Amino acid sequence: MLLPEIDELIIKSHPVVAGAGIPVFDGEFDPTLFAVAERTSFANDVTITRFTRR
């Protein structure tokens, strides 16, 4: 399982949803806490958020 090796996530989000999407993780439900470290918003409504593991 890759999740234990992840100490930072960088997520690009846009306010449009199309389709069902692709799961990022699979396996057992195992909540992992991350905190927002930085967030940048752009004029086209895209947001980049950097999360670090708590």
Beta strands, then each sheet from edge to edge (+ up, - down):
strand 1: 8-13
strand 2: 34-41
strand 3: 47-53
sheet 1: 1+ 3- 2+
end
